[in-house]
């Protein structure tokens, strides 16, 4: 048997384990420019399925897809002072093009609030044009000093939504709808990722926003990862770009706006939340390949049977792949598929064929068991149920880990200690406040979000009973 790929154990060095897995599962490579990445076909296949599902959810929320330019005049960013200040350290600026110095430098988009608002101001004339709900799938550039594949790269892929509404209440409710009904539901039901929905503190909110709603996930090492955000922009950008509409009573009013985004960071989060020392564990609903059917040996009858099984599983609605590469040792192939996190392997050899069975290996709970190939209760009947069981198991395991590694504390010092020990802390926001938040930052600990006592999203930063979720983060 060929030697199995070796991953650094998570307990020894979690960041090294992550890098090993990204490489050996063939998800991505570093690009030629520092901070960039090449997404390999298997990694892009995960992103593609995420994108397809997310796109359908966004369209059900009423938004339409559009596309805006990669280059933004530098002067656009200066129109909203807080926005440009927040992004200034991350900007990539083009000063020359076509062999000549440009009359005005252009910024490679870090996000598109400014250029989209320039066009919103042209497209919105009256209340009849509202709400205006736009989404784009694009790349953005934020010059990253400490890059890590999928988690922090200078260029990444994402979707960014931008909307304009007649009232504050409509914009607030739409941002909340995206936060819970699009993003949180997507994370939990497709990615099997346990996330905490909360409100960012003033220090952590998006530059130029009134409020930022976030989803925070606990990774396998106890650190937090921000998974997606939805922002209430108020009227700041509308005033900067004079985006106004004629109301029903004939007055000219500034629109109220939102923006929201999710990125290829979700691929990294998926790896770190679900992966183990043997490799990836891909949620069955997401997996491009849900079941791989392996021929153990090159016997013609075996090859014919695995192809038949592949067709039958496909007809049953399972995304199946036949691995009949019998010139590659079976052990190596089995280990490779385990490393890639395919939820189920169906292994068929000559002895299995004689008995009308196959060996079923389940990646998520682990273990193997023989299954009948044909008849009622056979493989085609059994597999869809198994895949749903394993989908639910992944979410349950992630939630149980977060709950087990979250500590209720009363003081700032206790919260910092819990985070340093590799977990999360829940501490009254009144015991932290902006001053305490700054003190935590000195120890590389952040307030990930604020939640109400019952776990819901609070109405305001200073609402009575607010609880701060404190952790170290990626």
MARKOLVO-105306 format. One record per residue (C-alpha): residue number from 0; residue in one letter; x, y, z. Coordinates in Angstrom, 2 decimals, decimal comma. Each point is the difference from the previous one (the first is absolute). Layout:
BEGIN
(site NUM "a" (X Y Z))
...
REM end
This chain:
BEGIN
(site 0 "x" (0,00 0,00 0,00))
(site 1 "x" (1,27 3,48 -0,84))
(site 2 "x" (0,93 2,18 2,92))
(site 3 "x" (-2,90 2,20 1,11))
(site 4 "x" (0,33 3,79 -0,15))
(site 5 "x" (1,07 1,30 3,38))
(site 6 "x" (-1,76 2,94 1,63))
(site 7 "x" (1,44 1,78 2,99))
(site 8 "x" (-2,34 -0,95 2,88))
(site 9 "x" (-2,38 2,80 0,98))
(site 10 "x" (1,04 -0,24 3,64))
(site 11 "x" (3,66 0,53 -0,91))
(site 12 "x" (-0,30 3,00 -2,31))
(site 13 "x" (-3,46 0,99 -1,23))
(site 14 "x" (1,19 2,65 -2,53))
(site 15 "x" (2,49 -2,47 -1,50))
(site 16 "x" (-2,73 -2,68 -0,15))
(site 17 "x" (-2,14 2,52 -1,92))
(site 18 "x" (2,74 0,79 -2,50))
(site 19 "x" (0,79 -3,70 -0,45))
(site 20 "x" (-3,63 -0,81 -0,70))
(site 21 "x" (-0,55 2,86 -2,45))
(site 22 "x" (3,01 -1,26 -1,92))
(site 23 "x" (-0,53 -3,76 0,15))
(site 24 "x" (-3,74 0,11 -0,64))
(site 25 "x" (0,82 2,09 -3,09))
(site 26 "x" (-2,16 2,97 0,96))
(site 27 "x" (2,35 2,89 -0,81))
(site 28 "x" (3,57 1,15 -0,55))
(site 29 "x" (1,72 3,29 0,75))
(site 30 "x" (-0,01 2,38 -2,96))
(site 31 "x" (3,13 1,60 -1,48))
(site 32 "x" (-0,72 3,36 1,69))
(site 33 "x" (0,15 -0,11 3,79))
(site 34 "x" (-3,48 -0,27 1,49))
(site 35 "x" (-1,69 -1,40 -3,11))
(site 36 "x" (-1,23 -3,53 -0,51))
(site 37 "x" (-0,74 -2,45 -2,77))
(site 38 "x" (-3,19 -1,93 0,76))
(site 39 "x" (0,36 -3,55 -1,33))
(site 40 "x" (-2,94 -1,88 -1,59))
(site 41 "x" (-0,98 -1,92 3,16))
(site 42 "x" (0,02 3,18 2,08))
(site 43 "x" (-1,83 1,93 -2,70))
(site 44 "x" (-2,59 -2,77 -0,18))
(site 45 "x" (-0,84 0,69 3,66))
(site 46 "x" (-0,20 3,75 -0,66))
(site 47 "x" (-2,16 -0,60 -3,09))
(site 48 "x" (-2,59 -1,93 1,98))
(site 49 "x" (0,04 2,64 2,74))
(site 50 "x" (-0,44 2,69 -2,63))
(site 51 "x" (-2,91 -1,76 -1,71))
(site 52 "x" (-1,91 -0,52 3,22))
(site 53 "x" (0,72 3,50 1,30))
(site 54 "x" (-0,98 1,57 -3,32))
(site 55 "x" (-3,39 -1,71 0,09))
(site 56 "x" (-0,60 1,23 3,56))
(site 57 "x" (0,96 3,57 -0,90))
(site 58 "x" (-2,37 -0,03 -2,97))
(site 59 "x" (-2,81 -1,31 2,21))
(site 60 "x" (0,67 3,04 2,21))
(site 61 "x" (-0,83 2,17 -3,01))
(site 62 "x" (3,47 1,11 -1,10))
(site 63 "x" (1,19 -0,07 -3,62))
(site 64 "x" (3,55 -0,60 -1,17))
(site 65 "x" (1,99 2,75 -1,70))
(site 66 "x" (3,66 0,81 -0,55))
(site 67 "x" (2,01 3,13 0,75))
(site 68 "x" (3,57 0,90 -1,06))
(site 69 "x" (3,14 -1,25 1,71))
(site 70 "x" (1,57 3,47 -0,10))
(site 71 "x" (-1,41 2,83 2,11))
(site 72 "x" (1,11 3,66 -0,30))
(site 73 "x" (1,97 0,84 3,14))
(site 74 "x" (-2,13 3,11 0,50))
(site 75 "x" (-3,09 -2,19 0,56))
(site 76 "x" (1,45 -1,44 3,18))
(site 77 "x" (0,71 3,42 1,49))
(site 78 "x" (-3,69 0,96 -0,09))
(site 79 "x" (-0,77 -2,07 3,12))
(site 80 "x" (2,73 0,82 2,52))
(site 81 "x" (-0,51 -2,92 2,41))
(site 82 "x" (-0,10 -2,46 -2,90))
(site 83 "x" (3,29 1,09 -1,56))
(site 84 "x" (1,67 0,15 3,41))
(site 85 "x" (-1,08 -3,56 0,76))
(site 86 "x" (1,35 -1,39 -3,28))
(site 87 "x" (3,05 2,22 -0,57))
(site 88 "x" (2,62 -2,50 1,27))
(site 89 "x" (-1,36 -2,74 -2,26))
(site 90 "x" (-0,34 1,87 -3,29))
(site 91 "x" (1,78 -0,94 -3,22))
(site 92 "x" (0,33 3,13 -2,17))
(site 93 "x" (0,77 0,11 -3,73))
(site 94 "x" (1,92 3,10 -1,11))
(site 95 "x" (1,08 -1,02 -3,53))
(site 96 "x" (-1,89 -1,58 -2,89))
(site 97 "x" (0,82 -0,41 -3,69))
(site 98 "x" (3,55 1,18 0,66))
(site 99 "x" (-1,15 3,38 1,35))
(site 100 "x" (-0,64 1,51 3,38))
(site 101 "x" (-3,74 0,22 0,64))
(site 102 "x" (-1,60 3,40 0,49))
(site 103 "x" (-1,71 -1,42 3,09))
(site 104 "x" (1,19 -3,13 1,80))
(site 105 "x" (-2,49 -2,87 0,12))
(site 106 "x" (-0,58 -2,39 2,87))
(site 107 "x" (-0,43 -3,75 -0,53))
(site 108 "x" (-3,31 -0,55 1,75))
(site 109 "x" (0,22 -1,06 3,65))
(site 110 "x" (-3,83 0,11 0,04))
(site 111 "x" (-2,45 1,84 -2,23))
(site 112 "x" (-2,13 2,32 2,17))
(site 113 "x" (1,42 3,11 -1,65))
(site 114 "x" (-0,28 -0,92 -3,67))
(site 115 "x" (-3,38 -1,66 0,45))
(site 116 "x" (-1,33 3,09 1,77))
(site 117 "x" (1,15 2,15 -2,89))
(site 118 "x" (-2,32 -2,02 -2,24))
(site 119 "x" (-2,78 -0,27 2,57))
(site 120 "x" (-0,12 3,79 -0,04))
(site 121 "x" (-0,72 -0,17 -3,75))
(site 122 "x" (-2,46 -2,89 0,13))
(site 123 "x" (-2,13 1,09 2,97))
(site 124 "x" (-2,34 2,88 -0,77))
(site 125 "x" (-3,25 -0,71 1,80))
(site 126 "x" (-1,52 -2,26 2,65))
(site 127 "x" (-1,11 -2,24 -2,88))
(site 128 "x" (3,67 -0,96 -0,56))
(site 129 "x" (0,29 -1,37 3,53))
(site 130 "x" (0,99 -2,33 1,43))
(site 131 "x" (2,99 -0,47 -2,29))
(site 132 "x" (1,60 -3,37 0,79))
(site 133 "x" (3,29 -0,83 -1,75))
(site 134 "x" (2,57 -2,77 0,46))
(site 135 "x" (3,25 -0,67 -1,80))
(site 136 "x" (2,39 -2,96 -0,10))
(site 137 "x" (3,51 1,35 -0,36))
(site 138 "x" (3,59 0,09 1,20))
(site 139 "x" (1,33 2,69 2,33))
(site 140 "x" (3,48 1,00 1,14))
(site 141 "x" (1,02 0,91 3,54))
(site 142 "x" (3,77 0,04 0,43))
(site 143 "x" (0,56 -2,64 2,68))
(site 144 "x" (3,11 0,13 2,18))
(site 145 "x" (-0,39 -3,47 1,55))
(site 146 "x" (-1,60 -2,18 -2,70))
(site 147 "x" (-1,40 -3,48 0,54))
(site 148 "x" (-1,69 -1,99 -2,77))
(site 149 "x" (-3,79 0,52 -0,09))
(site 150 "x" (0,01 1,84 3,35))
(site 151 "x" (1,91 3,16 -0,84))
(site 152 "x" (1,21 0,61 -3,54))
(site 153 "x" (0,71 3,24 -1,87))
(site 154 "x" (-2,48 -1,01 -2,68))
(site 155 "x" (-3,08 -2,05 0,75))
(site 156 "x" (-3,34 -0,92 -1,54))
(site 157 "x" (-3,30 1,02 1,53))
(site 158 "x" (-3,51 1,22 -0,47))
(site 159 "x" (-0,89 3,50 1,11))
(site 160 "x" (-3,57 1,22 0,28))
(site 161 "x" (-0,99 3,67 -0,05))
(site 162 "x" (-3,51 1,32 0,52))
(site 163 "x" (-1,88 3,30 0,22))
(site 164 "x" (-3,27 0,46 1,90))
(site 165 "x" (-2,51 2,74 0,72))
(site 166 "x" (0,17 -0,27 3,80))
(site 167 "x" (2,40 -0,90 2,78))
(site 168 "x" (-2,31 -2,80 1,15))
(site 169 "x" (-0,09 -1,63 -3,44))
(site 170 "x" (3,81 0,06 -0,28))
(site 171 "x" (0,44 -1,30 3,57))
(site 172 "x" (-2,42 -2,87 -0,58))
(site 173 "x" (1,59 -0,94 -3,31))
(site 174 "x" (3,50 -0,12 1,52))
(site 175 "x" (-1,38 -2,24 2,76))
(site 176 "x" (-1,73 -2,23 -2,56))
(site 177 "x" (3,26 -0,54 -1,89))
(site 178 "x" (1,81 -0,66 3,28))
(site 179 "x" (-2,34 -2,69 1,32))
(site 180 "x" (-2,10 -1,30 -2,90))
(site 181 "x" (2,72 -0,06 -2,64))
(site 182 "x" (3,40 -0,26 1,69))
(site 183 "x" (-0,74 -1,83 3,25))
(site 184 "x" (-2,36 -2,46 -1,67))
(site 185 "x" (2,60 -0,63 -2,73))
(site 186 "x" (2,76 -0,63 2,56))
(site 187 "x" (-2,06 -2,35 2,14))
(site 188 "x" (-1,98 -1,91 -2,61))
(site 189 "x" (2,48 -0,32 -2,88))
(site 190 "x" (3,41 0,28 1,69))
(site 191 "x" (-1,05 -1,62 3,30))
(site 192 "x" (1,88 2,83 1,70))
(site 193 "x" (-1,00 1,10 3,46))
(site 194 "x" (0,00 3,82 0,14))
(site 195 "x" (-0,85 2,63 2,60))
(site 196 "x" (-2,02 2,91 -1,36))
(site 197 "x" (0,78 3,32 1,63))
(site 198 "x" (0,68 3,70 -0,28))
(site 199 "x" (3,49 1,44 -0,45))
(site 200 "x" (1,24 2,59 2,47))
(site 201 "x" (0,61 3,55 -1,22))
(site 202 "x" (3,73 -0,77 -0,21))
(site 203 "x" (-0,53 -3,06 -2,19))
(site 204 "x" (-2,81 1,15 -2,29))
(site 205 "x" (0,43 0,65 -3,72))
(site 206 "x" (1,54 3,37 -0,90))
(site 207 "x" (-2,84 2,43 -0,70))
(site 208 "x" (-2,82 -2,18 1,41))
(site 209 "x" (-2,50 0,68 2,78))
(site 210 "x" (-0,09 -3,66 0,97))
(site 211 "x" (1,64 -3,25 -1,06))
(site 212 "x" (-1,60 -3,41 0,53))
(site 213 "x" (2,37 -2,95 0,02))
(site 214 "x" (0,15 -3,79 0,09))
(site 215 "x" (2,89 -1,43 2,03))
(site 216 "x" (1,11 -3,63 -0,12))
(site 217 "x" (2,30 -1,92 2,37))
(site 218 "x" (2,80 -1,79 -1,79))
(site 219 "x" (1,52 -3,31 1,10))
(site 220 "x" (2,64 1,75 2,11))
(site 221 "x" (-2,51 2,18 1,85))
(site 222 "x" (0,74 3,21 -1,91))
(site 223 "x" (-2,78 1,99 -1,65))
(site 224 "x" (-0,50 0,74 -3,68))
(site 225 "x" (-2,32 2,68 -1,35))
(site 226 "x" (-2,07 -1,79 -2,64))
(site 227 "x" (-2,25 2,68 -1,54))
(site 228 "x" (-1,21 3,50 0,80))
(site 229 "x" (-3,01 2,19 -0,77))
(site 230 "x" (0,19 3,77 0,48))
(site 231 "x" (-2,52 2,76 0,62))
(site 232 "x" (1,60 2,93 -1,80))
(site 233 "x" (-2,58 2,61 0,99))
(site 234 "x" (0,21 3,06 -2,26))
(site 235 "x" (3,76 0,62 0,14))
(site 236 "x" (0,72 -1,11 -3,56))
(site 237 "x" (-3,30 1,40 -1,29))
(site 238 "x" (0,99 3,46 1,23))
(site 239 "x" (3,55 -0,32 -1,32))
(site 240 "x" (-1,28 -0,92 -3,49))
(site 241 "x" (-3,28 1,93 0,15))
(site 242 "x" (-2,12 -3,10 -0,50))
(site 243 "x" (-3,51 1,37 0,48))
(site 244 "x" (-3,53 -0,83 -1,07))
(site 245 "x" (-3,24 1,91 -0,42))
(site 246 "x" (-2,36 -1,24 2,72))
(site 247 "x" (-3,77 -0,48 -0,34))
(site 248 "x" (-0,60 3,38 1,63))
(site 249 "x" (2,34 1,75 -2,47))
(site 250 "x" (3,06 0,52 2,19))
(site 251 "x" (3,56 -0,95 -0,93))
(site 252 "x" (1,37 -2,56 2,47))
(site 253 "x" (3,30 -1,85 0,36))
(site 254 "x" (-0,26 -3,78 -0,27))
(site 255 "x" (0,87 -2,40 2,80))
(site 256 "x" (2,45 -2,74 -0,91))
(site 257 "x" (1,48 -3,40 0,80))
(site 258 "x" (2,98 -2,02 -1,20))
(site 259 "x" (0,90 -3,61 0,75))
(site 260 "x" (2,57 -2,57 -1,05))
(site 261 "x" (1,36 -3,54 0,27))
(site 262 "x" (3,31 -1,21 -1,43))
(site 263 "x" (2,26 -2,93 -0,85))
(site 264 "x" (0,94 0,19 3,69))
(site 265 "x" (-2,93 -2,41 0,43))
(site 266 "x" (2,13 -2,74 -1,60))
(site 267 "x" (2,70 0,53 2,62))
(site 268 "x" (-2,60 0,05 2,77))
(site 269 "x" (-1,45 -3,27 -1,28))
(site 270 "x" (3,43 -1,62 0,16))
(site 271 "x" (0,76 1,24 3,52))
(site 272 "x" (-3,41 -0,73 1,51))
(site 273 "x" (-0,53 -3,51 -1,39))
(site 274 "x" (3,46 -1,36 -0,87))
(site 275 "x" (1,84 -2,60 2,09))
(site 276 "x" (3,43 -1,62 0,03))
(site 277 "x" (-0,97 -2,17 -2,98))
(site 278 "x" (-1,01 2,94 -2,19))
(site 279 "x" (-3,14 1,80 -1,09))
(site 280 "x" (-3,55 -0,92 0,97))
(site 281 "x" (-2,34 1,51 -2,58))
(site 282 "x" (-3,69 0,45 0,90))
(site 283 "x" (-2,01 -2,32 -2,28))
(site 284 "x" (-2,35 2,76 -1,21))
(site 285 "x" (3,00 2,02 -1,14))
(site 286 "x" (2,27 -2,77 -1,28))
(site 287 "x" (0,56 0,06 -3,79))
(site 288 "x" (0,54 -3,77 0,37))
(site 289 "x" (-2,21 -1,55 2,66))
(site 290 "x" (1,00 -3,60 -0,64))
(site 291 "x" (3,01 -1,45 -1,76))
(site 292 "x" (-0,30 -3,59 -1,23))
(site 293 "x" (3,41 -1,70 0,01))
(site 294 "x" (1,03 -3,12 -1,83))
(site 295 "x" (2,37 -1,87 2,31))
(site 296 "x" (1,55 -2,00 -2,87))
(site 297 "x" (-0,04 0,01 -3,77))
(site 298 "x" (-2,27 -3,03 -0,44))
(site 299 "x" (-2,32 0,70 -2,97))
(site 300 "x" (-3,06 -1,05 1,96))
(site 301 "x" (0,96 2,37 2,81))
(site 302 "x" (0,54 2,88 -2,43))
(site 303 "x" (-3,37 -0,63 -1,62))
(site 304 "x" (-1,68 -0,10 3,42))
(site 305 "x" (1,50 3,24 1,33))
(site 306 "x" (-1,13 1,80 -3,14))
(site 307 "x" (-3,47 -1,45 0,39))
(site 308 "x" (-0,07 1,10 3,66))
(site 309 "x" (1,11 3,50 -0,99))
(site 310 "x" (-2,85 0,28 -2,51))
(site 311 "x" (-2,52 -1,32 2,50))
(site 312 "x" (1,07 2,45 2,71))
(site 313 "x" (-0,16 2,87 -2,48))
(site 314 "x" (-3,55 -1,02 -0,91))
(site 315 "x" (-0,82 0,01 3,74))
(site 316 "x" (1,10 3,66 0,21))
(site 317 "x" (3,44 -0,61 1,51))
(site 318 "x" (2,98 1,87 -1,47))
(site 319 "x" (2,12 -3,08 -0,68))
(site 320 "x" (3,43 -0,47 -1,53))
(site 321 "x" (1,49 -3,29 -1,19))
(site 322 "x" (3,68 -0,58 0,77))
(site 323 "x" (1,12 -2,83 -2,27))
(site 324 "x" (3,68 1,05 -0,13))
(site 325 "x" (1,21 -3,51 0,81))
(site 326 "x" (3,51 0,84 -1,19))
(site 327 "x" (0,29 2,06 3,23))
(site 328 "x" (0,14 -2,05 3,23))
(site 329 "x" (-3,35 -0,23 1,77))
(site 330 "x" (1,43 1,11 3,37))
(site 331 "x" (1,38 3,18 -1,43))
(site 332 "x" (-3,29 0,85 -1,70))
(site 333 "x" (-2,01 -0,67 3,16))
(site 334 "x" (2,29 2,25 2,05))
(site 335 "x" (-0,19 2,76 -2,62))
(site 336 "x" (-3,80 -0,01 0,03))
(site 337 "x" (0,00 0,04 3,80))
(site 338 "x" (2,38 2,96 -0,07))
(site 339 "x" (-2,34 1,83 -2,39))
(site 340 "x" (-2,91 -0,58 2,38))
(site 341 "x" (-2,43 -1,77 -2,35))
(site 342 "x" (-2,87 -1,01 2,34))
(site 343 "x" (-0,30 -3,64 -1,09))
(site 344 "x" (2,20 -2,59 -1,69))
(site 345 "x" (-1,53 -3,14 -1,53))
(site 346 "x" (2,76 -2,57 -0,37))
(site 347 "x" (-0,60 -2,99 -2,27))
(site 348 "x" (2,33 -2,99 -0,48))
(site 349 "x" (-0,40 -3,53 -1,41))
(site 350 "x" (-1,11 -1,47 3,36))
(site 351 "x" (-2,58 2,77 0,46))
(site 352 "x" (-1,33 -0,72 -3,45))
(site 353 "x" (-0,49 -3,67 0,83))
(site 354 "x" (-2,02 0,88 3,08))
(site 355 "x" (-2,03 2,78 -1,61))
(site 356 "x" (1,41 2,53 2,46))
(site 357 "x" (2,44 2,91 0,20))
(site 358 "x" (1,97 1,59 2,82))
(site 359 "x" (-1,41 3,38 0,99))
(site 360 "x" (2,51 2,43 1,59))
(site 361 "x" (-1,54 3,12 1,60))
(site 362 "x" (2,42 2,92 0,23))
(site 363 "x" (-1,87 2,15 2,53))
(site 364 "x" (-0,68 -2,41 2,89))
(site 365 "x" (2,75 -2,37 -1,16))
(site 366 "x" (-0,19 -3,78 -0,27))
(site 367 "x" (-0,92 -2,58 -2,61))
(site 368 "x" (-2,89 -2,41 -0,40))
(site 369 "x" (-1,16 -2,45 -2,69))
(site 370 "x" (-3,14 0,95 -1,91))
(site 371 "x" (-2,18 -1,87 -2,47))
(site 372 "x" (0,25 1,32 -3,54))
(site 373 "x" (-3,43 -0,95 -1,28))
(site 374 "x" (-3,63 -0,25 1,08))
(site 375 "x" (-2,07 1,94 2,50))
(site 376 "x" (2,19 1,53 2,66))
(site 377 "x" (3,01 -0,37 -2,25))
(site 378 "x" (2,67 2,61 -0,67))
(site 379 "x" (-2,09 2,31 -2,22))
(site 380 "x" (-2,75 0,14 2,66))
(site 381 "x" (2,38 0,31 2,93))
(site 382 "x" (2,44 2,64 -1,21))
(site 383 "x" (-2,26 3,10 -0,14))
(site 384 "x" (-1,04 -0,64 3,62))
(site 385 "x" (3,61 -0,48 1,11))
(site 386 "x" (1,06 3,24 -1,67))
(site 387 "x" (-2,69 1,96 1,85))
(site 388 "x" (0,98 -1,64 3,31))
(site 389 "x" (3,62 0,99 -0,52))
(site 390 "x" (-0,95 3,55 -0,99))
(site 391 "x" (-1,83 0,38 3,31))
(site 392 "x" (2,87 -1,61 1,90))
(site 393 "x" (2,53 2,54 -1,26))
(site 394 "x" (-2,13 2,94 1,16))
(site 395 "x" (-0,63 -1,66 3,36))
(site 396 "x" (3,70 -0,67 0,56))
(site 397 "x" (0,91 3,61 -0,83))
(site 398 "x" (-2,67 1,35 2,35))
(site 399 "x" (0,99 -2,32 2,82))
(site 400 "x" (3,64 1,06 -0,33))
(site 401 "x" (-0,91 3,69 0,21))
(site 402 "x" (-2,24 -0,53 3,00))
(site 403 "x" (2,63 -2,11 1,79))
(site 404 "x" (2,75 2,55 -0,63))
(site 405 "x" (-1,98 3,13 0,87))
(site 406 "x" (0,35 1,26 3,58))
(site 407 "x" (-2,37 2,31 1,87))
(site 408 "x" (2,12 2,58 1,82))
(site 409 "x" (-0,57 3,20 1,93))
(site 410 "x" (3,15 2,04 -0,55))
(site 411 "x" (2,23 1,26 -2,78))
(site 412 "x" (2,99 -1,93 1,35))
(site 413 "x" (-1,92 -3,27 0,08))
(site 414 "x" (-1,14 0,57 -3,59))
(site 415 "x" (3,59 0,59 -1,16))
(site 416 "x" (1,18 -3,15 1,78))
(site 417 "x" (-2,74 -2,13 -1,57))
(site 418 "x" (0,92 1,27 -3,48))
(site 419 "x" (3,71 -0,59 0,61))
(site 420 "x" (-0,79 -3,57 1,06))
(site 421 "x" (-1,53 -0,73 -3,40))
(site 422 "x" (-3,69 0,65 0,51))
(site 423 "x" (-2,67 2,68 0,01))
(site 424 "x" (-1,34 2,02 2,89))
(site 425 "x" (-3,41 1,52 0,61))
(site 426 "x" (0,36 3,06 2,21))
(site 427 "x" (-2,41 2,88 0,76))
(site 428 "x" (0,73 2,86 -2,41))
(site 429 "x" (-0,34 2,34 2,96))
(site 430 "x" (3,13 -1,63 1,45))
(site 431 "x" (1,94 0,66 -3,23))
(site 432 "x" (-1,08 3,17 -1,78))
(site 433 "x" (2,18 1,86 -2,53))
(site 434 "x" (2,87 0,39 2,49))
(site 435 "x" (0,05 -3,70 0,83))
(site 436 "x" (-0,22 -0,83 -3,70))
(site 437 "x" (3,19 1,98 -0,58))
(site 438 "x" (1,72 -1,82 2,86))
(site 439 "x" (-1,02 -3,37 -1,47))
(site 440 "x" (1,47 1,03 -3,36))
(site 441 "x" (3,39 0,45 1,67))
(site 442 "x" (-0,14 -3,74 0,74))
(site 443 "x" (-1,11 -0,92 -3,57))
(site 444 "x" (-3,54 -0,67 1,24))
(site 445 "x" (-3,10 1,58 -1,54))
(site 446 "x" (-3,68 0,43 0,71))
(site 447 "x" (-1,38 -2,05 -2,87))
(site 448 "x" (-3,57 1,23 0,43))
(site 449 "x" (-2,69 1,03 2,44))
(site 450 "x" (-3,04 -2,19 0,67))
(site 451 "x" (-3,00 0,43 2,25))
(site 452 "x" (-0,31 -2,11 3,15))
(site 453 "x" (-2,26 -2,45 -1,83))
(site 454 "x" (2,47 -0,34 -2,90))
(site 455 "x" (-1,94 2,20 -2,44))
(site 456 "x" (1,46 3,02 -1,81))
(site 457 "x" (-0,28 3,14 2,18))
(site 458 "x" (-1,71 3,15 -1,24))
(site 459 "x" (2,83 2,29 1,07))
(site 460 "x" (3,65 -0,08 1,14))
(site 461 "x" (-0,97 1,12 3,48))
(site 462 "x" (-3,21 -1,97 0,44))
(site 463 "x" (-0,43 -1,20 3,61))
(site 464 "x" (1,28 -3,54 0,52))
(site 465 "x" (2,22 -0,12 -3,10))
(site 466 "x" (2,57 -2,80 0,10))
(site 467 "x" (3,39 0,22 -1,73))
(site 468 "x" (1,37 -3,07 -1,80))
(site 469 "x" (3,76 0,21 0,54))
(site 470 "x" (2,62 -2,09 -1,83))
(site 471 "x" (3,20 -0,04 -1,94))
(site 472 "x" (-0,71 0,03 -3,70))
(site 473 "x" (1,35 -0,62 -3,47))
REM end
